[in-house]
Amino acid sequence: MNTYHIIATRRTNSNTSEHGFGDYPTYTDFVACTVEADTIRKAQNKAKKLHPNRFMFGGSCGNECLTQTELLQRPSLRLLGAAA
């Protein structure tokens, strides 16, 4: 079994000059869930069963599913609750 990390994006937007008065929000990626599965598709299904209304893996705004090695290649990603 492999460990897969589900990556979600948080959007921060305050109506101040820091965010261009609402025109330029800040997007922050973070680890939302960690599951163990045989394949990436089974990991996505497990994540959907754990949190039915939270994850979507298709489309332009879908969540990402990364392995442990892929996660370590993205140093800018905040590890919230995931072991590095």
Backbone as numpy.savetxt, mean C-alpha at the origin, in Angstrom:
# Nx Ny Nz CAx CAy CAz Cx Cy Cz
5.82 -20.82 1.26 4.98 -19.63 1.26 5.86 -18.39 1.26
5.39 -17.39 0.56 6.09 -16.11 0.48 5.33 -15.06 1.29
6.05 -14.04 1.72 5.43 -12.93 2.42 5.17 -11.81 1.43
3.95 -11.34 1.40 3.55 -10.25 0.52 3.07 -9.07 1.35
3.41 -7.88 0.91 3.01 -6.65 1.59 2.05 -5.89 0.69
0.91 -5.49 1.23 -0.08 -4.72 0.50 0.23 -3.24 0.75
0.45 -2.50 -0.33 0.83 -1.09 -0.25 -0.39 -0.23 -0.56
-0.69 0.68 0.33 -1.80 1.62 0.14 -1.23 3.03 0.05
-2.05 3.95 -0.43 -1.64 5.34 -0.58 -2.54 6.24 0.25
-1.92 7.10 1.04 -2.67 8.06 1.85 -2.52 9.44 1.22
-3.64 10.14 1.08 -3.65 11.46 0.47 -3.84 12.51 1.57
-2.91 13.47 1.65 -2.99 14.55 2.63 -3.18 15.86 1.88
-4.21 16.59 2.26 -4.50 17.84 1.57 -5.13 18.82 2.55
-4.40 19.85 2.85 -4.96 20.92 3.67 -5.12 22.14 2.77
-6.07 22.93 3.05 -6.33 24.10 2.22 -5.41 25.25 2.63
-4.09 25.00 2.52 -3.09 26.00 2.87 -2.11 26.15 1.71
-1.19 27.08 1.84 -0.21 27.29 0.78 0.76 26.12 0.66
0.90 25.30 1.72 1.78 24.14 1.66 1.33 23.16 0.58
0.03 23.01 0.40 -0.52 22.10 -0.61 -1.15 22.87 -1.78
-0.71 24.08 -2.02 -1.22 24.85 -3.15 -2.69 25.17 -3.02
-3.14 25.41 -1.79 -4.55 25.70 -1.50 -5.48 24.62 -2.07
-5.04 23.36 -1.94 -5.86 22.23 -2.33 -5.54 21.65 -3.70
-4.67 22.30 -4.47 -4.38 21.83 -5.83 -3.29 20.76 -5.87
-2.40 20.71 -4.86 -1.27 19.79 -4.89 -1.21 18.98 -3.60
-2.00 17.92 -3.51 -1.97 17.11 -2.30 -0.68 16.29 -2.20
-0.38 15.82 -1.01 0.78 14.97 -0.76 0.30 13.53 -0.69
0.94 12.65 -1.45 0.60 11.24 -1.45 1.71 10.47 -0.73
1.33 9.64 0.23 2.28 8.86 1.02 1.92 7.39 0.91
2.87 6.57 0.43 2.67 5.12 0.37 3.06 4.51 1.71
2.33 3.48 2.13 2.64 2.79 3.37 2.19 1.35 3.29
2.73 0.51 4.16 2.36 -0.90 4.22 1.06 -1.01 5.01
-0.01 -1.43 4.33 -1.31 -1.51 4.98 -1.60 -2.89 5.55
-1.01 -3.92 4.96 -1.31 -5.29 5.39 -0.17 -6.20 4.95
0.11 -7.23 5.72 1.12 -8.23 5.37 0.48 -9.60 5.46
0.59 -10.38 4.37 0.00 -11.72 4.33 1.03 -12.70 3.80
0.82 -13.97 4.12 1.66 -15.04 3.58 0.81 -15.89 2.66
1.34 -16.14 1.44 0.60 -16.92 0.45 1.58 -17.53 -0.53
1.07 -18.46 -1.35 1.90 -19.12 -2.36 2.15 -18.23 -3.57
1.12 -17.52 -4.01 1.24 -16.67 -5.20 0.73 -15.27 -4.88
1.02 -14.35 -5.79 0.58 -12.96 -5.59 -0.94 -12.86 -5.63
-1.57 -13.65 -6.48 -3.03 -13.61 -6.59 -3.70 -14.14 -5.31
-3.13 -15.18 -4.72 -3.67 -15.70 -3.46 -3.46 -14.70 -2.32
-2.36 -13.95 -2.37 -2.12 -12.92 -1.37 -3.15 -11.80 -1.48
-3.50 -11.43 -2.71 -4.53 -10.42 -2.91 -5.87 -10.91 -2.39
-6.20 -12.16 -2.63 -7.47 -12.71 -2.14 -7.51 -12.75 -0.61
-6.40 -13.12 0.02 -6.35 -13.13 1.48 -6.53 -11.73 2.06
-5.90 -10.75 1.42 -6.04 -9.37 1.90 -7.47 -8.89 1.76
-8.12 -9.25 0.68 -9.52 -8.86 0.49 -10.44 -9.52 1.50
-10.12 -10.75 1.90 -10.93 -11.44 2.90 -10.72 -10.85 4.29
-9.48 -10.40 4.58 -9.22 -9.78 5.87 -9.90 -8.42 6.00
-9.85 -7.63 4.93 -10.42 -6.28 4.92 -11.26 -6.13 3.64
-12.52 -6.58 3.64 -13.31 -6.64 2.41 -13.53 -5.31 1.71
-13.67 -4.22 2.42 -14.00 -2.95 1.79 -12.80 -2.01 1.65
-11.61 -2.49 1.94 -10.45 -1.60 1.96 -9.55 -1.73 0.73
-9.38 -2.94 0.22 -8.40 -3.15 -0.84 -9.05 -3.39 -2.19
-8.40 -2.80 -3.23 -8.79 -3.00 -4.62 -7.49 -3.10 -5.41
-7.36 -4.10 -6.25 -6.09 -4.34 -6.93 -6.13 -4.08 -8.43
-7.12 -3.40 -8.92 -7.19 -3.07 -10.33 -7.37 -1.58 -10.53
-7.23 -1.13 -11.74 -7.47 0.27 -12.04 -6.29 1.16 -11.73
-6.49 2.44 -11.92 -5.39 3.39 -11.74 -5.13 3.73 -10.28
-6.09 3.51 -9.40 -5.92 3.84 -7.98 -5.89 2.59 -7.11
-5.55 1.45 -7.67 -5.54 0.20 -6.92 -4.33 0.07 -6.02
-4.42 -0.85 -5.07 -3.31 -1.12 -4.16 -2.26 -1.97 -4.86
-1.03 -1.90 -4.35 0.06 -2.71 -4.88 0.30 -3.89 -3.95
0.86 -4.95 -4.51 1.21 -6.14 -3.74 2.68 -6.44 -4.03
3.55 -6.28 -3.03 4.98 -6.44 -3.20 5.52 -7.58 -2.34
6.56 -8.25 -2.84 7.25 -9.24 -2.04 8.22 -8.54 -1.09
8.86 -9.31 -0.22 9.79 -8.73 0.74 10.98 -8.08 0.03
11.50 -8.72 -1.02 12.65 -8.15 -1.73 12.27 -6.89 -2.51
11.08 -6.88 -3.09 10.62 -5.68 -3.79 10.41 -4.52 -2.81
9.96 -4.84 -1.62 9.74 -3.82 -0.60 11.06 -3.19 -0.15
12.09 -4.00 -0.02 13.39 -3.50 0.41 14.05 -2.62 -0.66
13.62 -2.74 -1.91 14.17 -1.92 -2.98 13.53 -0.54 -3.03
12.53 -0.30 -2.22 11.86 1.01 -2.17 12.11 1.65 -0.81
13.25 2.31 -0.63 13.57 2.89 0.68 12.66 4.04 1.09
11.99 4.66 0.13 11.11 5.77 0.47 9.80 5.32 1.10
9.52 4.04 1.02 8.27 3.51 1.55 8.35 3.41 3.06
7.34 3.94 3.73 7.29 3.88 5.19 6.85 2.50 5.62
7.59 1.90 6.51 7.22 0.57 7.01 6.44 0.75 8.30
5.14 0.72 8.18 4.28 0.84 9.36 3.81 -0.54 9.77
4.47 -1.10 10.75 4.06 -2.39 11.26 4.65 -3.57 10.50
5.53 -3.35 9.54 6.13 -4.46 8.81 7.58 -4.60 9.22
8.04 -5.84 9.28 9.43 -6.10 9.64 10.31 -5.93 8.40
11.40 -5.23 8.55 12.29 -4.98 7.40 13.32 -6.06 7.26
